[in-house]
Amino acid sequence: MGTVETPSGKGAGDENFPVGSWLIPRDLRPHVAAYYAFARAIDDIADNPALPAAEKIARLDGFAAALVGEDNDPAYAKAHKLRQTLIETAIPAAHGLDLISAFKQDAVKPRYENWDELVDYCLRSAAPVGRFLCDLHGEDRALYPLSDALCNALQVINHLQDCAKDYAEMDRVYLPQDWMRAEGATVEDLKLAAATPNLRRVLDRCVAGTEVLLIEARKLPKAMKHRSLAAETAVIVSIADKLTERLAHEDPIATRVELSKVGYLSAAMRGLLRLWF
């Protein structure tokens, strides 16, 4: 097969949260890089507006086959590289296959009826990342629920940041539809220059759900035995806390709510101090 990837140009520097930072041990960074490259490639396919849904699914199925060793096509090089990482580290392929499942869903499911449906999506689109990192660092899998809570919160934060863009570019709305109906909001509100009062109430409900997830996520860093992963996680939790606070008071329809470089560093330092002291 020829080229199957559709690079968006996004990289680790475009993410809200550190990817493979200096807090990750040097010998583990290549494995983190292999996982991120795989995730970025399949996410770009799912998010490409020029590809029909059936083509997206076919390409993602190809990545899945390559990841489990059923397809040697070099077009899926990033899957082959991640497969090697998984073999070397004895980490289950589920952490890659679950991502594919979520991104295949993105190709055909543009709406989410309720919060539980959204969390189910997050458990496959975001939680596998945290589980991969836990396994890579030898953490107890009993920590999965805390890791899942953090990753799910990060995913919802990203959905809130990009809610207008996701609708405009891909006709995707991750805001729970039952909350939209209950608050008298419509998807057309996402096209406006600022959030309507009705839509603001929906956003507030999503922020409140994120805050509940973060209550569990804050327990994760101190529960980890690997000090550098605990530090990385503490930084991520602190950044998530700050972004959630900002989303509670700022309008993601009017402008993308994000941290400045100074705000990012301040949140990171706050997370480390909270962990250490």
VEXKOLFI-46516 format. One record per residue (C-alpha): residue in one letter; x, y, z; chain; residue number from 1. Coordinates in steps of 0.5 Angstrom, whole numbers, plus 500, padded with zeros to 3 digits. Layout:
<nodes>
<"A" <X Y Z> "A" NUM>
...
</nodes>
This chain:
<nodes>
<"M" <500 500 500> "A" 1>
<"G" <502 507 499> "A" 2>
<"T" <502 513 504> "A" 3>
<"V" <497 512 509> "A" 4>
<"E" <498 517 514> "A" 5>
<"T" <496 524 513> "A" 6>
<"P" <500 529 518> "A" 7>
<"S" <497 535 521> "A" 8>
<"G" <504 538 522> "A" 9>
<"K" <502 538 530> "A" 10>
<"G" <507 535 534> "A" 11>
<"A" <509 534 542> "A" 12>
<"G" <510 542 542> "A" 13>
<"D" <502 543 541> "A" 14>
<"E" <500 539 546> "A" 15>
<"N" <497 542 553> "A" 16>
<"F" <501 537 557> "A" 17>
<"P" <508 535 557> "A" 18>
<"V" <510 529 552> "A" 19>
<"G" <516 525 554> "A" 20>
<"S" <519 531 558> "A" 21>
<"W" <526 531 562> "A" 22>
<"L" <522 528 568> "A" 23>
<"I" <522 522 564> "A" 24>
<"P" <528 517 565> "A" 25>
<"R" <532 518 558> "A" 26>
<"D" <532 510 557> "A" 27>
<"L" <524 510 557> "A" 28>
<"R" <524 517 552> "A" 29>
<"P" <524 513 546> "A" 30>
<"H" <518 508 548> "A" 31>
<"V" <514 514 550> "A" 32>
<"A" <516 517 543> "A" 33>
<"A" <514 511 539> "A" 34>
<"Y" <507 511 543> "A" 35>
<"Y" <506 519 542> "A" 36>
<"A" <508 518 534> "A" 37>
<"F" <503 512 533> "A" 38>
<"A" <498 516 537> "A" 39>
<"R" <499 522 533> "A" 40>
<"A" <499 519 526> "A" 41>
<"I" <492 515 528> "A" 42>
<"D" <489 522 531> "A" 43>
<"D" <491 525 524> "A" 44>
<"I" <487 520 520> "A" 45>
<"A" <481 521 524> "A" 46>
<"D" <481 528 524> "A" 47>
<"N" <483 529 517> "A" 48>
<"P" <476 532 514> "A" 49>
<"A" <478 530 507> "A" 50>
<"L" <478 523 508> "A" 51>
<"P" <471 519 508> "A" 52>
<"A" <469 515 514> "A" 53>
<"A" <470 509 511> "A" 54>
<"E" <477 510 508> "A" 55>
<"K" <479 513 515> "A" 56>
<"I" <476 506 518> "A" 57>
<"A" <480 502 513> "A" 58>
<"R" <487 506 515> "A" 59>
<"L" <486 505 522> "A" 60>
<"D" <484 498 521> "A" 61>
<"G" <491 497 518> "A" 62>
<"F" <494 500 524> "A" 63>
<"A" <491 495 528> "A" 64>
<"A" <493 489 524> "A" 65>
<"A" <500 492 524> "A" 66>
<"L" <500 493 531> "A" 67>
<"V" <499 486 533> "A" 68>
<"G" <503 483 527> "A" 69>
<"E" <498 481 522> "A" 70>
<"D" <501 486 517> "A" 71>
<"N" <508 488 515> "A" 72>
<"D" <506 494 510> "A" 73>
<"P" <512 499 511> "A" 74>
<"A" <506 504 510> "A" 75>
<"Y" <504 503 518> "A" 76>
<"A" <512 504 520> "A" 77>
<"K" <509 507 526> "A" 78>
<"A" <505 501 528> "A" 79>
<"H" <511 497 527> "A" 80>
<"K" <515 501 531> "A" 81>
<"L" <510 501 537> "A" 82>
<"R" <510 494 537> "A" 83>
<"Q" <517 493 538> "A" 84>
<"T" <516 497 544> "A" 85>
<"L" <511 493 547> "A" 86>
<"I" <515 487 546> "A" 87>
<"E" <521 490 549> "A" 88>
<"T" <517 492 555> "A" 89>
<"A" <512 487 555> "A" 90>
<"I" <506 492 555> "A" 91>
<"P" <499 490 552> "A" 92>
<"A" <497 492 545> "A" 93>
<"A" <491 494 548> "A" 94>
<"H" <493 501 550> "A" 95>
<"G" <494 502 542> "A" 96>
<"L" <488 498 540> "A" 97>
<"D" <484 502 545> "A" 98>
<"L" <486 509 541> "A" 99>
<"I" <484 506 535> "A" 100>
<"S" <477 504 537> "A" 101>
<"A" <476 511 539> "A" 102>
<"F" <479 514 533> "A" 103>
<"K" <474 510 529> "A" 104>
<"Q" <469 512 533> "A" 105>
<"D" <471 519 531> "A" 106>
<"A" <470 517 524> "A" 107>
<"V" <462 516 525> "A" 108>
<"K" <460 519 531> "A" 109>
<"P" <459 526 531> "A" 110>
<"R" <455 527 538> "A" 111>
<"Y" <455 524 545> "A" 112>
<"E" <448 523 548> "A" 113>
<"N" <450 524 555> "A" 114>
<"W" <456 525 560> "A" 115>
<"D" <457 517 561> "A" 116>
<"E" <458 516 553> "A" 117>
<"L" <463 522 553> "A" 118>
<"V" <467 518 559> "A" 119>
<"D" <467 512 555> "A" 120>
<"Y" <470 515 549> "A" 121>
<"C" <475 518 554> "A" 122>
<"L" <477 511 557> "A" 123>
<"R" <479 509 550> "A" 124>
<"S" <482 516 547> "A" 125>
<"A" <485 518 553> "A" 126>
<"A" <486 513 559> "A" 127>
<"P" <490 509 555> "A" 128>
<"V" <496 514 555> "A" 129>
<"G" <496 514 562> "A" 130>
<"R" <496 506 563> "A" 131>
<"F" <501 506 558> "A" 132>
<"L" <506 510 562> "A" 133>
<"C" <504 507 568> "A" 134>
<"D" <506 500 565> "A" 135>
<"L" <512 503 562> "A" 136>
<"H" <515 505 569> "A" 137>
<"G" <513 499 573> "A" 138>
<"E" <507 502 577> "A" 139>
<"D" <502 498 580> "A" 140>
<"R" <496 497 575> "A" 141>
<"A" <491 498 581> "A" 142>
<"L" <493 506 580> "A" 143>
<"Y" <489 505 573> "A" 144>
<"P" <483 508 576> "A" 145>
<"L" <486 515 578> "A" 146>
<"S" <490 515 572> "A" 147>
<"D" <484 514 568> "A" 148>
<"A" <481 520 572> "A" 149>
<"L" <487 524 570> "A" 150>
<"C" <487 523 563> "A" 151>
<"N" <479 523 562> "A" 152>
<"A" <479 530 565> "A" 153>
<"L" <485 532 560> "A" 154>
<"Q" <481 530 554> "A" 155>
<"V" <475 534 557> "A" 156>
<"I" <479 540 558> "A" 157>
<"N" <481 539 551> "A" 158>
<"H" <474 538 548> "A" 159>
<"L" <472 545 552> "A" 160>
<"Q" <478 549 549> "A" 161>
<"D" <476 546 542> "A" 162>
<"C" <469 546 542> "A" 163>
<"A" <467 551 537> "A" 164>
<"K" <473 549 532> "A" 165>
<"D" <471 542 533> "A" 166>
<"Y" <464 543 530> "A" 167>
<"A" <466 548 525> "A" 168>
<"E" <471 544 522> "A" 169>
<"M" <469 537 523> "A" 170>
<"D" <462 537 525> "A" 171>
<"R" <463 534 532> "A" 172>
<"V" <460 536 538> "A" 173>
<"Y" <463 533 545> "A" 174>
<"L" <458 537 549> "A" 175>
<"P" <453 532 552> "A" 176>
<"Q" <447 533 548> "A" 177>
<"D" <442 531 554> "A" 178>
<"W" <445 537 558> "A" 179>
<"M" <444 542 551> "A" 180>
<"R" <437 540 551> "A" 181>
<"A" <436 541 558> "A" 182>
<"E" <439 548 558> "A" 183>
<"G" <436 550 552> "A" 184>
<"A" <442 550 548> "A" 185>
<"T" <443 548 541> "A" 186>
<"V" <450 546 537> "A" 187>
<"E" <448 553 533> "A" 188>
<"D" <450 556 539> "A" 189>
<"L" <458 554 537> "A" 190>
<"K" <458 558 531> "A" 191>
<"L" <457 565 535> "A" 192>
<"A" <462 570 537> "A" 193>
<"A" <461 568 544> "A" 194>
<"A" <457 563 549> "A" 195>
<"T" <450 564 550> "A" 196>
<"P" <447 564 557> "A" 197>
<"N" <444 557 555> "A" 198>
<"L" <451 554 552> "A" 199>
<"R" <455 557 558> "A" 200>
<"R" <451 553 563> "A" 201>
<"V" <453 547 559> "A" 202>
<"L" <460 549 559> "A" 203>
<"D" <459 550 567> "A" 204>
<"R" <456 543 567> "A" 205>
<"C" <462 540 563> "A" 206>
<"V" <467 544 568> "A" 207>
<"A" <464 541 574> "A" 208>
<"G" <465 534 571> "A" 209>
<"T" <472 535 570> "A" 210>
<"E" <473 538 577> "A" 211>
<"V" <470 531 580> "A" 212>
<"L" <475 527 576> "A" 213>
<"L" <481 532 578> "A" 214>
<"I" <479 530 585> "A" 215>
<"E" <481 523 584> "A" 216>
<"A" <487 525 579> "A" 217>
<"R" <490 529 585> "A" 218>
<"K" <491 523 589> "A" 219>
<"L" <495 520 583> "A" 220>
<"P" <502 523 584> "A" 221>
<"K" <503 521 591> "A" 222>
<"A" <501 514 590> "A" 223>
<"M" <506 513 585> "A" 224>
<"K" <513 509 587> "A" 225>
<"H" <517 512 581> "A" 226>
<"R" <519 519 583> "A" 227>
<"S" <520 522 576> "A" 228>
<"L" <513 519 573> "A" 229>
<"A" <510 522 580> "A" 230>
<"A" <513 529 578> "A" 231>
<"E" <511 529 571> "A" 232>
<"T" <504 527 573> "A" 233>
<"A" <504 532 579> "A" 234>
<"V" <506 537 573> "A" 235>
<"I" <500 535 569> "A" 236>
<"V" <495 535 575> "A" 237>
<"S" <497 542 576> "A" 238>
<"I" <496 544 569> "A" 239>
<"A" <489 541 569> "A" 240>
<"D" <487 544 575> "A" 241>
<"K" <489 551 572> "A" 242>
<"L" <486 550 565> "A" 243>
<"T" <480 548 569> "A" 244>
<"E" <479 554 573> "A" 245>
<"R" <480 558 567> "A" 246>
<"L" <475 555 563> "A" 247>
<"A" <470 556 569> "A" 248>
<"H" <471 564 568> "A" 249>
<"E" <473 565 561> "A" 250>
<"D" <469 563 554> "A" 251>
<"P" <472 558 550> "A" 252>
<"I" <467 560 544> "A" 253>
<"A" <470 567 544> "A" 254>
<"T" <477 565 544> "A" 255>
<"R" <481 559 546> "A" 256>
<"V" <483 558 553> "A" 257>
<"E" <490 556 554> "A" 258>
<"L" <496 558 559> "A" 259>
<"S" <501 563 557> "A" 260>
<"K" <508 560 557> "A" 261>
<"V" <509 564 564> "A" 262>
<"G" <502 561 567> "A" 263>
<"Y" <505 554 564> "A" 264>
<"L" <511 554 568> "A" 265>
<"S" <508 557 574> "A" 266>
<"A" <503 551 574> "A" 267>
<"A" <508 546 573> "A" 268>
<"M" <512 549 579> "A" 269>
<"R" <506 549 583> "A" 270>
<"G" <505 542 582> "A" 271>
<"L" <512 540 584> "A" 272>
<"L" <512 544 590> "A" 273>
<"R" <505 540 592> "A" 274>
<"L" <508 533 591> "A" 275>
<"W" <515 535 594> "A" 276>
<"F" <512 539 600> "A" 277>
</nodes>
